Structures are given as C-alpha cells and as structure tokens.
Amino acid sequence: MSGISKLVSTVIILAISITLAIAVSHLIMSFSKHYTRVEIIASSAHRGDPSIVLIVKNLGSKAISITDLYLNKIPISSLIGDSVTSIHPDITGSPIQVKPGEAVNITISLNPSEWSGGEIVEISIGTSSGNRYYAMVSLT
C-alpha cells in the first residue's frame, strides 16, 4: 500500500507543478500587452482645407511601429488621391516608429469635396505587433 500512495502523491505533485508552470508562463507572456500603452488624441482643423491631426503618444516601455491607418474602416492607402489628398508623415511607404515616451503627429489632409462639417470619422491605427488603437473625431 505504501508504494501506491507514494506513486499517487508523486503524480499529484507533478500535476500541480505542471499547472503552476503553465500559469506562470502565461502570466509572463501577457506582460508584453500590459507594457504597450498608446494614447491617441485626434482633432479636426478646418482653415481652408479640412484635415485631421493625430497625436500618437507611446506611454509604454517598448517602441511601437505604426504600420497601417484606417478611416471609417477603409485603409488610408486606398483613400489617397480620392477623399484624402495627403498624409504626413507618409505611412504608406514605411512604418512610423514611436519610441517610449515620444509622441508623433500625423496630419491627414482631406479632400473638401468628399467630407462635410459635422461628419464623424472613425480612425483605426494598426501596429506591427498586431494591436489596434481607435479614435473618433468630428470634422469641423
């Protein structure tokens, strides 16, 4: 009997150890999501030609790369030349790097014949890590 009880206790200790190892590895892997924090401030300016100014602040502890930008769920690259006249810095050519503690201004110049005052625009920013950040702006 004592041999079986030692085997059962060993199996139980082994199962608990494996469960704790899985829990700790999951916790460590989730730390990267907690330390990637981004704040997006969107504003609309209308002096002659309408534009949207995005201020992207990296509040996290590691650099981020902004790889894509969407307006109303449409990629900005497909809007350039039609409802968007230009974007500065140009995100369609290469990703924009934002280091921890830094802020980047992204100016989107809009075609005034395609956008009207009071229109709500949903902005979605995608990063190389697969995260998406959202902002809304009302055009003035």
Disulfide bonds with the S-S distance in Angstrom:
none
